[in-house]
């Protein structure tokens, strides 16, 4: 699919803005958690993580290798998780995607979705181990949150693809 032709007098994004767009979209995804949602169960998926994984899987060179640590720190500060948990888990998820990408080479969207599903499940399960006591009965809610996050991943990937297309034009 070829991109649409550039409109006359349309200025492309400056290189600095084009480079910051992935960062700001992941940070905006993390900021979704501070919106006043009326819910009794924590079923809101981690949109920051979904955006970061979408950028990594769709545009691998858009974020540097050290970016998940800083973006995870921002998510920890915004979401209220213990400081360092998202830093560690997002970095491990990023490296997991890197390792799977190095092994597979070329992949389609279903394989990217499966890779993201594994990374999402590991991050949410790791966050549960860090943030709640082991005796807490939150496993069924955690499983439901994992399923919701995996099902929402294609929408975030579509949004990232649209942002990346606008960034390139």
Secondary structure, DSSP 8 states (H G I E B T S, - for coil): -------TT-----HHHHHHHHHHHHHHHHHGGGS----SS-----HHHHHHHHHHHH-TTSS-TTHHHHHHHHHHHHH---TTHHHHHHHHHHHHHHHHHHHH-S--HHHHHHHHHHHHHHHHHHHHHHHS-TT---HHHHHHHHHHHHHHHHHHHHHHHHHHHHHH-
